[in-house]
Structures are given as structure tokens and as C-alpha cells.
Amino acid sequence: MKRNLSLLLAAGMVLSLGVAPAQASEPAADTGNTLSWDMAEEILTHISDPKFPDYSVSVVDYGAVPNDDKLDTAAIQKAIDEVSEKGGGKVIVPSGTFDVGAIELKSNVNLCLESEDSLLRYTTDINEENYPVVYSHWEATPIYNYSALIYAKDAENIALTGKGTLDGQASDTVWWNWKDGAYGSQSAGQELTREQNNNGVPVDERIYGDGWYLRPNFIQTINCENVLFEGVTLLNSPMWQVNPVLCTNVTVRGMTLRAHGSNTDCVDPESCNYVLIEENSFDSGDDCIAIKSGRDRDGRELNTPCQNIIIRNNIMADGHGGIAMGSEMSGSIYNVFATDNHFDSPNLTYPLRLKTNAKRGGEIANVYLRNSTIANVDEATIHGTMLYAEGSNGDYIPSFRNIVIENVKTTGGLYGIYLEAFEESPITGLVLRNVQIDGVKYPIRAMNWGDDVVMDNVTINGEAYPRPTEARILGVPTPGAQIEGTALLIGADADTLTYRWEMADTRDGSYTSIGDGKTLQVPADAAGKYLRLVATDTNGASAESIPYEVLTSASVDGIPADSFVSTAAARLASKGVLDTSASIDPKAPVTRIELARMLARMWDLTAPEGDVELTDMDKSSADYQIAAAVVEQEMMETKDGAFDPNGTLTREEMATVAMMSCGVSYANASHTYDTTYADGETIDQDYLTDVERGTTLGFWKGTSTGVFSPKLTMTYEMTIAVLDRVSDFAGK
């Protein structure tokens, strides 16, 4: 149950193929899940390579000199400008290394790196002379910033082709260290771009460049038509690698894209129409493909979706997501067809990834994924979430509709399928067909799926779905009490489930049936025994709850009956999380080792799987084994190897413990910089995201008063309130 994970799926808008320009788009009528793979063929009829006149020049003829360690930017730019002015053709970069700054493509020009030995090497002398400040999109927000290394705006019929290499020379000491480094940090500029976006500051007042540390993309083409990138290799991009924005008819073919810095997505089509991405090799420090359509207010006002996209025959190695949609998708994403792609890396977090939140909004509709070869997965094969970054903290509820996933087989990962949505915007039109996933720790996470989900020939860890999941007992089992059972049946009607109640003398004992139905009156002589609920579907598949101890009374020694955590404490005691033999002082601080014991009981942890070293505890003690197991599962942290067993935690520290131990991972889910709390500015940034995400999931009280009190020391009653919610959320 490592701390890793995040995303979601959906579908449902049909757009006119012939009239959906990148510059404007009225929302299309909702016609339901009516698309098919025939539409992919129709999309392809609108995509073709640009044509160029039969004319070519060499950059050497314009003064570029290979291998002399001097900048050739001016010579190469002059060749591009003159060829464009003469009506177009090919500008050839021959064998050799040419040192350059930013280069601008012009209409009707194909910049061709002729040989495998042709190299454009970008200077690490970063200033506005080598990288002029131009109109750009930075993280899908329009601003003026350093030019992309290859840049174009308002051009048509442009290409970058050949066999050569472009090396951005980004590294941990150049460009990438601007993410948050000692030399300079993008944080202030990043925050300001978001403020200017949401406040509607005119774009011509959004001026960046020297001193702001906002890394440019490798290739960015804005408002262009008929665009081709083919054959070349990109290495060490400062940030996103290929980012066409508001472009129509774009092809990315046969490229090798490799960069392992922060935010080095490989291909990010943004508010584009008719895009073909095929036969490429991707190896990224972020998403391999990330489809986008503008961010926040700017994206909603532009209202230009990214749509009619074909992704086929690509090889995807490392990356957060293989094919990702979002998170900047305020203008929506429609009609994405992905087929015959190969995903193969233990470091690939999610082959299919959807991500958004209530600040960005937008919808993802009509996504078709089939015939995927997925050799290795780190986190989840299919992943989608609306809790990315700011999560529910916003007024623009996203939607996910009409997602069809067929013919997928894979092994490994934390989750098989992980899809979560907001209650007011459930996932609809989800179809999973011929999906086989093996070797995952948690088969499925389904939060707010619609009733129309189709699961056809889906098996996870050898078990067929639909099948019952998350069987739980509601209420506190005590002699004579009326309790209720519940379970999920994703992809079928939960009302068809039948329930059986079983009892045993010990938690791990032999259980025998004592009744049927959704409710049970606990036998009068059952105190000290254990109950279990079994939910069964019409096919005979079943799910068992954890054992619940039948308590003598619905109270815990030391917790007043009128306490706001009285019922929560009793439920935790029944589940074995609280020690029923101990008297609890609800106002006393909870120690770190006692919290570790509770977490260990919740997750049945007795010892670490590997060798975990805690420098301040006796390795032979049972508490050492428990603390080490909890640390290994990343539920709690150490400081310089010390666990500090008798120390305490603050509420903000507990927020992170709760998120790390709730059974759900939000790896690569980004951070929130906003808060819903009046005292949110006092919450340490290291904990704010967990505080806000846990608020959405209902893990703690305080939202109603608008105060979180992050520095308060956790007491037993506060801890009980949190763990009761976390336990239910985790299906315990």
C-alpha cells in the first residue's frame, strides 16, 4: 500500500469532423456514446503532410559553420527567412554540430536535419538575446516568455524532419534546476501566471523572461496549419517537448523524444484539431503524451477543445502517464482514438491517465483505447481522478464521459483500474471490454461511477468483473443491536446482491452462517465473538468484509457516551484498530508509536518486508517491528532515521499520515497552493495538499467552521475521528 496514484475516465460529445476549427468551437449536442472506430478513419482523411516546393538550401551556404563552437543561430534563421520569402522549400542542416539559440520556423519551410550526424546543440548561455521573449503558452496559459527552442506562430505548411538530433542541453544544472533550484526558481513566476490567468490580466501585460525562470518548451507552434514533425530526435528538453497550440492538421511521426527533467512531457497537443501521433519512441520525466486545452479562466474563455486525435503504434517507456488527458483541459477534450501502442517500463506510472479538478473544469468525452501492449505498470493500468492538484476547490465541475477501453492485457502495479469522480459528476459511458490485469495489490477503485458502466470479459487477478467489492458492516455490533451490510457491484445492479452473515469465536477462526439479508439483529450471546458479512452476486462471486468484534456495549472505556467520537471509537474498537482492553483519555495527546499501532492493526501489519532501520528504537522489540512496517509502507515518516516513538503529531502532520494510510495513492497528482481554510496560510506547504485533499474525502472536522488549526497537537479523540473516516474510506 505504497503512497502512489491518481486519475479518471469518461466520455460523450460528438463533434462535426468537417467544421471544428482550432480557433473556435461551440459545444456540440450530446448524442450519447455513438462513436466507433470508423470515426478514426474519418479523422485521418483530414490529416495529411504539408507539401513543399522542390527547392532546397544548406545552412552552410548562409554562413553556418559546423563544429566551431560558435553560434549559428543567425545564419540558420536567415536561411529559413529567405526560403519562406521565396515561396518555400527545404532548409538543410548537414552533418556536424551547429550551436544555436531559439529558431523560428516560417511558412512553407521544412527544416531538415539531413544526416544522423546532424546536430543542433542549444546554447546554455540563457538570456533574451539567445532566447527572445515572444508570445507563448506556458503550462497552457498565454504569456510572453523565452522563445521555445523551435518556435512558430501564425504559419502554415511547416516541418521539422530528418535523421538528426536536437539537444536542448537541459540538465540538473541548466534549465531543469529552475523547477525549484538554488540558481533560481520558477515558483514566483508560476504563481503569478496563474493569478494573471484567473484575474483576467491582459496578455500583453504578462511579460516574463530574464529573472522569472520559466523554462521554455522545446518545440511550440501557435496558431499554425499543416504541421509536420518527423524522424528527428529531441534530447534534454527544458520543459514540454512538442507543444502545438491552436493548430490544425498536425502530425508527429517517427520521432525519438527523451528527457528526464521535471515537466518534460513528450507531446502535448493543446487546443488542436486533427492530430496524428504515430510510430514515435517516448522516454519522459513526465507524461509521454498529454492532451490539453487551456488552463482555468483563459481556457474557459477561449473555449477551444483539443479534438479529433489519433495515437497509434508508439513505444512508451518511462513517464508519469503514457497517454494522459489534462490536467490543463478547461476547453475540453473530445474524440481521442489510441490503438496498437506499446507501454513497457516499470517506471511508467499510468498507461492511460485522466486528470483534472474543479478549478480547471472541462470535460473529456469520446476516448477509445484498444489493442494496447502493456508489459509493465508502476501504479495503475487505467487511472483517472478529479482530485488532481486543487481537487474539489473550485466552481467548475469537470466531467468524464464515453470512455471505451478494449483488448488490454498487463501485469503489475498497485491498482488495476482506478477511476474516481465527484459525486455530482459521476463517470458515465464507461466501457471496459476484454481487459486482463494480473499481479496488482488492489484490483479496483471505483468512486462515483455511473449506473451505465459496461464490464465485458474483465478479469483482475484472475477474478471476473462485475463482482462484489467493498463489503462492510454499518453500525456497531453489540448484543441485540440491529446492524446493516453494504457492498458495491460495479458494472451491474447492486440490488441483485444477496448477503450472508457469519460468526466465529476468534477473529481468525472458523466462520459459520447465522443469517441472511441486508440487516441482522446481533444474537444476544454474541459478545466477544466476531461477525463477517459476505456479499454474493448472481454469478456466485462474493466479497467478504473484515471481521468485526461484537462489543459488550457501543462504547469504549474512557470515551464519554455523549462524545462526538463515541460511535467512531466503538467502530474502530470493533474493527480491532483500538485496543478494547485499554482505557482511553480522549483529551490526551496520542504518541507516534500508539498511532503506528493503530495503523498496523488497521492494515494487519506486523513486521516490515525488508530491512528498515530505525535509529532510536530497540530492534528486538515488537514496537520496532510495527513502527518499521508502518514506515516501510510510507504511512509515517522518520527524521534522519529516527522514529521518535514518544513524540506527538500536529493536525497538519496527521493530514499527511491520513492520506498516506487511506489505501489510495495520489502519486504525481501535483500540489495545491490554494486553501479552503481561514487559517490556511499557517498550514505548511508540505502538508497543505494533504489537508485539502483529505478535506474533500471527509477525513476531518473543521470545514464547517472554516478553521483547520494545523499546529494543534493530535489528541486521542481527534485521532479517532480521523481514523474512523480513513478506515471506512479504505473499505475497512
Sequence and secondary structure as in RCSB ss.txt:
>XXXX:A:sequence
MKRNLSLLLAAGMVLSLGVAPAQASEPAADTGNTLSWDMAEEILTHISDPKFPDYSVSVVDYGAVPNDDKLDTAA
IQKAIDEVSEKGGGKVIVPSGTFDVGAIELKSNVNLCLESEDSLLRYTTDINEENYPVVYSHWEATPIYNYSALI
YAKDAENIALTGKGTLDGQASDTVWWNWKDGAYGSQSAGQELTREQNNNGVPVDERIYGDGWYLRPNFIQTINCE
NVLFEGVTLLNSPMWQVNPVLCTNVTVRGMTLRAHGSNTDCVDPESCNYVLIEENSFDSGDDCIAIKSGRDRDGR
ELNTPCQNIIIRNNIMADGHGGIAMGSEMSGSIYNVFATDNHFDSPNLTYPLRLKTNAKRGGEIANVYLRNSTIA
NVDEATIHGTMLYAEGSNGDYIPSFRNIVIENVKTTGGLYGIYLEAFEESPITGLVLRNVQIDGVKYPIRAMNWG
DDVVMDNVTINGEAYPRPTEARILGVPTPGAQIEGTALLIGADADTLTYRWEMADTRDGSYTSIGDGKTLQVPAD
AAGKYLRLVATDTNGASAESIPYEVLTSASVDGIPADSFVSTAAARLASKGVLDTSASIDPKAPVTRIELARMLA
RMWDLTAPEGDVELTDMDKSSADYQIAAAVVEQEMMETKDGAFDPNGTLTREEMATVAMMSCGVSYANASHTYDT
TYADGETIDQDYLTDVERGTTLGFWKGTSTGVFSPKLTMTYEMTIAVLDRVSDFAGK
>XXXX:A:secstr
  S   B   B     SSS  SS         S   THHHHHHHTT       S EEEGGGGT  TTSSSB HHH
HHHHHHHHHHTT EEEEE SEEEEES EE  TTEEEEE STTEEEEE S  STTTS EEEEEETTEEEEEE  SE
EEES EEEEEEES EEE   BTTBBGGGTT SS  SHHHHHHHHHHHHHT  GGG B  TTT     SEEEES E
EEEEES EEES SS SEEEES EEEEEES EEEE STT  SB  BS EEEEEES EEEESS SEEEB   HHHHH
HH   EEEEEEES EE SEEEEEEE SS TT EEEEEEES EEE TTEEEEEEEE  TTT  EEEEEEEEEEEEE
E SSEEEEEES STTTT SS   EEEEEEEEEEEEE SSEEEEEE BTTB BEEEEEEEEEEES SEEEEEESB 
TT EEEEEEETTEEES  EEEEEES   TT EEEEEEE TTS GGG EEEEEEESSTTS  EEEEESSEEE  TT
 TT EEEEEEE TTS EEE   EE  SSS  TTS TTSTTHHHHHHHHHHTSS TTS   TTSB  HHHHHHHHH
HHHT  S SS    TTS TTSHHHHHHHHHHHTTSS  BTTB  TT   BHHHHHHHHHHSSS   TT       
SSTTGGGS HHHHHHHHHHHHTT SS TTTT   TTSB BHHHHHHHHHHHHHHTT 
